[in-house]
Amino acid sequence: MSKQSKSKNFFESIKSRPGKPYPLGATYDTEGVNFALFSENATAVYLCLYDTSDPTEEVARITLEERTDLVWHIYMEGLQPGQLYGFRVEGPYSPETGHFFNPNKLLLDPYARAINAPVNSNNAWLGYDYKKAGSENHKKEAIQSMNKEDSGPSMPKSVIIDTAFDWEDDSAPDTPLHRSVIYEMHVKGFSHLHPTIDESVRGTYAGLGTPESVDYFKRLGITAIELLPVHQFTDESYWGYNSIGFFAPQNTYSSSGMAGQQVVEFKQMVKNLHKAGIEVILDVVYNHTAEGNQMGPTLSFKGIDNRVYYHQVGDNPAYYMDYTGTGNTFNLSHPRALQLVMDSLRYWVTDMHVDGFRFDLASALIRTDEEFGTVSSFLDTVAQDPILARVKLIAEPWDIQSYNVGGFPVRWSEWNGKFRDSLRSFWKGDDSKAAETAMRLLGSPDLYANDGRSPANSINLITAHDGFTLNDLVSYNEKHNEANGEDNNDGSNDNMSWNCGAEGPTDDEAINELRERQKRNFLTTMLLSQGTPMLVMGDECGRTQHGNNNGYNQDSEISWMDWHWNEKQQALFEFTSQLTDLRRTIPLLSRRRFFGQEQMAYLLPNGGEMTSDDLENPNTHCLALFIDGLRVTEQTEDGQDIGDEQLIWILNAHWESIDFMLPKIGRKSSQWEIIVDTNTGEIHPNGSPVKGGHEISVPGRSSLLLRLK
């Protein structure tokens, strides 16, 4: 008897019973597996089992006879972890009414905990007759016809997993948000070229959990890593912003296998990082999926119930509302789509032990078909969820049609795009930026002080994955995306960058010195401002993408971390590490509350206090923030006073030096000590003394932090 016949005979002998409609997905209980799939408009659902040794071979197709609350379900006795499966769903193929059911297409389980192969692309996965597609008119004609080619052999399969894992005494570091320093990074890009990490685990979850990685994070002084998407995605994007499996860790980041091993490896990574006190935050993409628009593939949701899962054009439901720039928008106004996202979030917290989420294009998550608003079923559901109450929630508060910085409710932090834009312009030397910059240094009270939030809810960033690196921000005036293959038409044209006098690499020492100083200015501003700083992978060592500001498809040395550093790169890393340490040891720099007017002031070079007219003056390019810790009544987490330091932080974005009169405070012989100097790149816990009542010269385009001795 052939191996194939043995497999079919085995599956034909398996007993089944009705099973239960909850939990959704495939649930293994040591005796068998319960399968449950929601579809509101399907007329029939089939469970398809595949040979684990030959995933192209379908060995059983079982009709799900039971349907409860629009959930199709069955229990199969004897199935074990590692079993491959998928669904086929029957219903109307009727684009004019928004239905794309096609039983010829094998579909991934939306609740699959693992997927057995990379999700690439294949014409067999298209639900329509792609052979008819050509011009726009032909495309309209093509989607009217069903593609009857069987996608099963080529389609990746869902994998049944055993969720058991020995977490031992793992517990969340639970770092307070205001004491956090976030490190945005890419799983593969970080360790793929690492010279001492074992080659077999470079670029994987295991690579991030190695002693080498953990030691690097500790020396850098970050408290949390924020991983670019690790939900299973299709391979068009290196960044991973085309999810198709909201419960499944990306299988290509696994060094140990794709038949469920990726789940164990991810958990071990989290466990190792937690032991070192480092949190894991996931960048999650619930606003759209990899199925694209009406011309995209049928991988899961589109074939299970298109009308449920996607926002569609009201009078032409064959087409999708696209608030994301990807072809579709996930429909969280439907309770079952909302349930899916909430179940996914809770799963990653309870089963995978992650510590928070950054929501890509979060404004798209709270849209109805007609409008954007902060009153939404998604926000309401998150607000009352007891599991999500203990993790960090960070919004990217915009999508392609709206910019909503400051508009999310209590408990939500936000990528503060206004901090980024203001500080880029300020340090570039633009006019009329002092007043807004003064607000951003204080944690953006104009955005977060009036709705119950704190400075920590402002996620302060200078760069992010989508844009110039810090090195390129001070080295290029224009983007250079030729390597992306789109004739340099992709990526933002509005970067607020400044090349300091030459485009790209140069041998001019004066320009190179200015660039290093500008990097230090940006890092200092981000790490010493009130709010929660987010550092981007490689900015601490001057990583370059050679002017590419949109490396979404660059799984190459353009995007990978280069670990061969010169002296300047090593010095920048040390400077950054000292800044994070300074932030940790001076709690006044990372408060839980906003400063009151009596606790701080902006000073003029002559020592007088700035007025609103001074701040609004277009020619004001220098700020001096005085912080009086003696007037701050606040405790640290362990009940200690936050500190009584008195600080002056001078930021001179002018191209010439400015003399500042340091105030006399309290006693005749009061002395200030310089603890951060971006001009020299020096940071000293006990710095050079300067007497109060005397002037100090602050070089052009530099910053000083002084403390009263």
Secondary structure as GFF3:
##gff-version 3
##sequence-region A 1 709
A	DSSP	alpha_helix	3	12	.	.	.	ID=ss1
A	DSSP	beta_strand	16	17	.	.	.	ID=ss2
A	DSSP	beta_strand	25	28	.	.	.	ID=ss3
A	DSSP	beta_strand	32	38	.	.	.	ID=ss4
A	DSSP	beta_strand	44	50	.	.	.	ID=ss5
A	DSSP	beta_strand	58	63	.	.	.	ID=ss6
A	DSSP	beta_strand	66	68	.	.	.	ID=ss7
A	DSSP	beta_strand	71	77	.	.	.	ID=ss8
A	DSSP	beta_strand	84	90	.	.	.	ID=ss9
A	DSSP	beta_strand	93	94	.	.	.	ID=ss10
A	DSSP	three_ten_helix	95	97	.	.	.	ID=ss11
A	DSSP	beta_strand	99	100	.	.	.	ID=ss12
A	DSSP	three_ten_helix	123	125	.	.	.	ID=ss13
A	DSSP	three_ten_helix	130	132	.	.	.	ID=ss14
A	DSSP	alpha_helix	136	142	.	.	.	ID=ss15
A	DSSP	beta_strand	158	159	.	.	.	ID=ss16
A	DSSP	three_ten_helix	177	179	.	.	.	ID=ss17
A	DSSP	beta_strand	182	185	.	.	.	ID=ss18
A	DSSP	alpha_helix	187	191	.	.	.	ID=ss19
A	DSSP	three_ten_helix	199	201	.	.	.	ID=ss20
A	DSSP	alpha_helix	205	208	.	.	.	ID=ss21
A	DSSP	alpha_helix	211	220	.	.	.	ID=ss22
A	DSSP	beta_strand	224	227	.	.	.	ID=ss23
A	DSSP	beta_strand	231	233	.	.	.	ID=ss24
A	DSSP	beta_strand	243	249	.	.	.	ID=ss25
A	DSSP	three_ten_helix	251	253	.	.	.	ID=ss26
A	DSSP	alpha_helix	261	275	.	.	.	ID=ss27
A	DSSP	beta_strand	279	284	.	.	.	ID=ss28
A	DSSP	alpha_helix	301	309	.	.	.	ID=ss29
A	DSSP	alpha_helix	335	350	.	.	.	ID=ss30
A	DSSP	beta_strand	356	359	.	.	.	ID=ss31
A	DSSP	three_ten_helix	362	366	.	.	.	ID=ss32
A	DSSP	alpha_helix	377	384	.	.	.	ID=ss33
A	DSSP	three_ten_helix	388	390	.	.	.	ID=ss34
A	DSSP	beta_strand	392	395	.	.	.	ID=ss35
A	DSSP	beta_strand	398	399	.	.	.	ID=ss36
A	DSSP	beta_strand	402	403	.	.	.	ID=ss37
A	DSSP	beta_strand	412	415	.	.	.	ID=ss38
A	DSSP	alpha_helix	417	428	.	.	.	ID=ss39
A	DSSP	alpha_helix	434	441	.	.	.	ID=ss40
A	DSSP	alpha_helix	445	448	.	.	.	ID=ss41
A	DSSP	three_ten_helix	455	457	.	.	.	ID=ss42
A	DSSP	beta_strand	458	460	.	.	.	ID=ss43
A	DSSP	alpha_helix	470	473	.	.	.	ID=ss44
A	DSSP	three_ten_helix	482	484	.	.	.	ID=ss45
A	DSSP	alpha_helix	509	528	.	.	.	ID=ss46
A	DSSP	beta_strand	532	536	.	.	.	ID=ss47
A	DSSP	three_ten_helix	539	541	.	.	.	ID=ss48
A	DSSP	alpha_helix	567	585	.	.	.	ID=ss49
A	DSSP	three_ten_helix	587	590	.	.	.	ID=ss50
A	DSSP	three_ten_helix	597	599	.	.	.	ID=ss51
A	DSSP	beta_strand	600	602	.	.	.	ID=ss52
A	DSSP	alpha_helix	612	616	.	.	.	ID=ss53
A	DSSP	beta_strand	622	628	.	.	.	ID=ss54
A	DSSP	three_ten_helix	629	631	.	.	.	ID=ss55
A	DSSP	beta_strand	646	652	.	.	.	ID=ss56
A	DSSP	beta_strand	658	661	.	.	.	ID=ss57
A	DSSP	beta_strand	671	677	.	.	.	ID=ss58
A	DSSP	beta_strand	682	691	.	.	.	ID=ss59
A	DSSP	beta_strand	695	698	.	.	.	ID=ss60
A	DSSP	beta_strand	702	708	.	.	.	ID=ss61
###
